[in-house]
């Protein structure tokens, strides 16, 4: 099974690609240009995530869902 995993953040997101439980590639994704703010920054990141998914063509994509505050988990995975 080929897995692409994202550890997303608004500034720089990490990613790793695994084939048969072995890491094959990894790196970071940053918005371009870095000066983008708000929705433009998220659109830039989302586009780069899409490119990485197309390039790796994984069987499954995993996206971090960090623990939030007392109100429940954060919704950043829904944003991407």
C-alpha positions as CSV (number, residue, x, y, z in Angstrom):
1,X,0.0,0.0,0.0
2,X,1.3,3.5,-0.9
3,X,0.5,6.2,1.7
4,X,0.9,10.0,1.5
5,X,0.7,11.8,4.8
6,X,0.5,15.5,5.5
7,X,1.3,17.3,8.7
8,X,-0.3,20.7,7.8
9,X,0.3,24.1,9.1
10,X,-0.4,27.6,7.8
11,X,3.3,28.5,7.3
12,X,5.0,25.3,6.3
13,X,3.5,21.8,6.0
14,X,5.4,18.5,6.2
15,X,4.7,15.5,4.1
16,X,5.9,11.9,3.7
17,X,5.3,9.2,1.1
18,X,5.5,5.5,2.1
19,X,5.5,2.4,0.0
20,X,4.9,-0.9,1.7
21,X,5.5,0.6,5.2
22,X,8.9,2.1,4.2
23,X,9.5,5.9,3.9
24,X,10.4,6.7,0.3
25,X,10.1,10.5,0.1
26,X,9.5,13.4,2.5
27,X,9.7,17.2,2.6
28,X,8.0,20.4,3.2
29,X,5.3,22.5,1.4
30,X,5.3,26.3,1.8
31,X,2.9,28.9,0.3
32,X,4.3,30.8,-2.7
33,X,5.1,33.5,-2.3
34,X,5.6,33.3,1.4
35,X,4.1,36.8,1.9
36,X,0.6,35.5,1.0
37,X,-2.0,35.9,3.8
38,X,-5.4,34.4,4.7
39,X,-7.3,32.7,2.0
40,X,-4.7,33.2,-0.6
41,X,-2.1,31.4,1.6
42,X,-4.5,28.5,2.1
43,X,-5.3,28.3,-1.7
44,X,-1.6,28.2,-2.4
45,X,-1.0,25.4,0.1
46,X,-4.1,23.5,-1.1
47,X,-2.8,23.7,-4.7
48,X,0.5,22.3,-3.7
49,X,-1.1,19.5,-1.7
50,X,-3.1,18.6,-4.9
51,X,0.1,18.5,-7.0
52,X,1.8,16.2,-4.4
53,X,-1.2,13.9,-4.5
54,X,-1.1,13.7,-8.3
55,X,2.7,13.2,-8.3
56,X,2.7,10.4,-5.7
57,X,-0.6,8.8,-6.8
58,X,-1.1,7.1,-3.3
59,X,-3.6,4.5,-2.4
60,X,-4.6,6.6,0.7
61,X,-4.0,10.1,1.9
62,X,-3.6,10.8,5.7
63,X,-4.1,14.3,7.0
64,X,-3.2,15.3,10.6
65,X,-6.2,16.1,12.8
66,X,-4.6,17.7,15.9
67,X,-6.3,17.9,19.2
68,X,-7.9,21.2,19.8
69,X,-9.1,23.0,23.0
70,X,-12.0,21.9,25.3
71,X,-14.5,22.5,22.5
72,X,-13.1,19.5,20.5
73,X,-10.6,18.9,17.7
74,X,-9.4,21.7,15.3
75,X,-11.0,21.8,11.9
76,X,-7.8,22.5,9.8
77,X,-8.1,19.1,8.1
78,X,-11.6,20.2,6.8
79,X,-10.0,23.4,5.5
80,X,-7.6,21.5,3.3
